[in-house]
């Protein structure tokens, strides 16, 4: 089975700084460091995973700083936050195009699913206006997805 979305390209610190400035976010060292992980390397990380990565590669920062930065990035549209009950906490996704998720119960990993791969129909009354659909499929992968 092949990956359902192309791997993201890694950004340089200068490119991250430019991206932050383009959405009116002051590019501090903490924000650049967090962005290096969530925009380039991570795949659906939790705030705790972000903190662990940043602490191991640059300088220590508080979990509050990590949460504040993630919230700023979500508000600016650079990340999406998903609160999945199977995890009990939020995960952050740098794939900001509309898509769904598959949660592999064995590995605990999330996989992005292109909406064109699912058929979804609704018989809601006309007074319901749907603005967004978040779908989480949960199960086990028969074989790992190759990147």
One Martini backbone bead per residue (centre of mass of N, CA, C, O) as a GRO file, in nm:
protein
  147
    1UNK     BB    1   0.097   0.035   0.022
    2UNK     BB    2   0.057   0.366  -0.030
    3UNK     BB    3   0.082   0.674   0.013
    4UNK     BB    4  -0.173   0.934   0.031
    5UNK     BB    5   0.064   1.140   0.070
    6UNK     BB    6   0.304   1.340   0.032
    7UNK     BB    7   0.588   1.422   0.138
    8UNK     BB    8   0.727   1.657   0.320
    9UNK     BB    9   0.907   1.935   0.303
   10UNK     BB   10   1.181   2.075   0.418
   11UNK     BB   11   1.256   2.349   0.613
   12UNK     BB   12   1.413   2.620   0.668
   13UNK     BB   13   1.458   2.858   0.897
   14UNK     BB   14   1.402   3.085   0.692
   15UNK     BB   15   1.132   2.971   0.585
   16UNK     BB   16   0.991   2.971   0.855
   17UNK     BB   17   1.016   3.270   0.912
   18UNK     BB   18   0.855   3.358   0.660
   19UNK     BB   19   0.595   3.208   0.727
   20UNK     BB   20   0.537   3.351   0.992
   21UNK     BB   21   0.535   3.643   0.880
   22UNK     BB   22   0.296   3.590   0.669
   23UNK     BB   23   0.106   3.551   0.958
   24UNK     BB   24   0.201   3.746   1.193
   25UNK     BB   25   0.456   3.594   1.327
   26UNK     BB   26   0.687   3.588   1.558
   27UNK     BB   27   1.024   3.460   1.507
   28UNK     BB   28   1.119   3.268   1.732
   29UNK     BB   29   1.314   3.021   1.845
   30UNK     BB   30   1.083   2.846   1.954
   31UNK     BB   31   0.904   2.851   1.698
   32UNK     BB   32   1.109   2.740   1.498
   33UNK     BB   33   1.160   2.474   1.644
   34UNK     BB   34   0.868   2.370   1.637
   35UNK     BB   35   0.834   2.392   1.326
   36UNK     BB   36   1.050   2.193   1.243
   37UNK     BB   37   0.875   1.958   1.343
   38UNK     BB   38   0.565   2.005   1.255
   39UNK     BB   39   0.640   2.080   0.938
   40UNK     BB   40   0.876   1.842   0.875
   41UNK     BB   41   0.872   1.563   1.076
   42UNK     BB   42   0.603   1.521   1.182
   43UNK     BB   43   0.318   1.289   1.277
   44UNK     BB   44   0.082   1.371   1.467
   45UNK     BB   45   0.147   1.535   1.722
   46UNK     BB   46   0.190   1.601   2.037
   47UNK     BB   47   0.285   1.821   2.271
   48UNK     BB   48   0.476   1.622   2.416
   49UNK     BB   49   0.639   1.546   2.161
   50UNK     BB   50   0.738   1.825   2.097
   51UNK     BB   51   0.890   1.876   2.360
   52UNK     BB   52   1.083   1.636   2.342
   53UNK     BB   53   1.221   1.721   2.079
   54UNK     BB   54   1.316   2.004   2.157
   55UNK     BB   55   1.476   1.922   2.415
   56UNK     BB   56   1.678   1.724   2.245
   57UNK     BB   57   1.779   1.968   2.020
   58UNK     BB   58   1.793   2.227   2.203
   59UNK     BB   59   1.589   2.367   2.423
   60UNK     BB   60   1.430   2.421   2.696
   61UNK     BB   61   1.069   2.398   2.748
   62UNK     BB   62   0.764   2.459   2.814
   63UNK     BB   63   0.452   2.334   2.775
   64UNK     BB   64   0.314   2.610   2.750
   65UNK     BB   65   0.479   2.706   2.506
   66UNK     BB   66   0.389   2.485   2.318
   67UNK     BB   67   0.086   2.534   2.331
   68UNK     BB   68   0.090   2.831   2.245
   69UNK     BB   69   0.221   2.782   1.970
   70UNK     BB   70   0.016   2.583   1.854
   71UNK     BB   71  -0.225   2.779   1.874
   72UNK     BB   72  -0.107   2.991   1.684
   73UNK     BB   73  -0.077   2.802   1.436
   74UNK     BB   74  -0.375   2.735   1.417
   75UNK     BB   75  -0.489   3.028   1.393
   76UNK     BB   76  -0.302   3.077   1.123
   77UNK     BB   77  -0.317   2.791   0.944
   78UNK     BB   78  -0.055   2.583   0.979
   79UNK     BB   79  -0.249   2.413   1.159
   80UNK     BB   80  -0.414   2.124   1.292
   81UNK     BB   81  -0.663   2.027   1.526
   82UNK     BB   82  -0.708   1.709   1.693
   83UNK     BB   83  -0.972   1.535   1.884
   84UNK     BB   84  -0.914   1.214   1.985
   85UNK     BB   85  -1.047   0.961   2.178
   86UNK     BB   86  -0.821   0.737   2.134
   87UNK     BB   87  -0.606   0.935   2.291
   88UNK     BB   88  -0.702   1.195   2.484
   89UNK     BB   89  -0.571   1.398   2.270
   90UNK     BB   90  -0.405   1.611   2.086
   91UNK     BB   91  -0.339   1.664   1.742
   92UNK     BB   92  -0.101   1.768   1.493
   93UNK     BB   93  -0.146   1.912   1.156
   94UNK     BB   94   0.018   2.010   0.849
   95UNK     BB   95  -0.231   1.909   0.696
   96UNK     BB   96  -0.463   2.157   0.562
   97UNK     BB   97  -0.612   1.983   0.396
   98UNK     BB   98  -0.869   1.810   0.317
   99UNK     BB   99  -0.917   1.529   0.543
  100UNK     BB  100  -0.865   1.212   0.670
  101UNK     BB  101  -0.854   0.938   0.917
  102UNK     BB  102  -0.631   0.673   1.027
  103UNK     BB  103  -0.627   0.444   1.301
  104UNK     BB  104  -0.375   0.246   1.427
  105UNK     BB  105  -0.409   0.034   1.692
  106UNK     BB  106  -0.126  -0.100   1.702
  107UNK     BB  107   0.072   0.167   1.657
  108UNK     BB  108  -0.075   0.465   1.698
  109UNK     BB  109  -0.120   0.569   1.408
  110UNK     BB  110  -0.162   0.820   1.170
  111UNK     BB  111  -0.356   0.857   0.862
  112UNK     BB  112  -0.394   0.998   0.566
  113UNK     BB  113  -0.708   1.064   0.385
  114UNK     BB  114  -0.844   1.089   0.097
  115UNK     BB  115  -1.166   1.180   0.016
  116UNK     BB  116  -1.177   1.018  -0.265
  117UNK     BB  117  -1.174   0.724  -0.101
  118UNK     BB  118  -1.460   0.821  -0.010
  119UNK     BB  119  -1.804   0.766   0.060
  120UNK     BB  120  -2.033   1.046   0.107
  121UNK     BB  121  -2.356   1.080   0.255
  122UNK     BB  122  -2.663   1.287   0.284
  123UNK     BB  123  -2.997   1.337   0.469
  124UNK     BB  124  -3.018   1.613   0.553
  125UNK     BB  125  -3.166   1.872   0.624
  126UNK     BB  126  -3.157   2.188   0.478
  127UNK     BB  127  -3.083   2.345   0.756
  128UNK     BB  128  -2.818   2.196   0.719
  129UNK     BB  129  -2.485   2.333   0.737
  130UNK     BB  130  -2.193   2.209   0.612
  131UNK     BB  131  -1.842   2.300   0.673
  132UNK     BB  132  -1.733   2.029   0.817
  133UNK     BB  133  -1.536   1.715   0.800
  134UNK     BB  134  -1.463   1.464   1.046
  135UNK     BB  135  -1.277   1.162   0.993
  136UNK     BB  136  -1.246   0.847   1.179
  137UNK     BB  137  -1.062   0.570   1.128
  138UNK     BB  138  -1.054   0.238   1.278
  139UNK     BB  139  -0.770   0.001   1.306
  140UNK     BB  140  -0.592  -0.228   1.095
  141UNK     BB  141  -0.305  -0.293   0.936
  142UNK     BB  142  -0.189  -0.536   0.727
  143UNK     BB  143   0.019  -0.324   0.606
  144UNK     BB  144   0.247  -0.112   0.569
  145UNK     BB  145   0.309   0.207   0.485
  146UNK     BB  146   0.469   0.349   0.224
  147UNK     BB  147   0.686   0.636   0.158
   0.00000   0.00000   0.00000
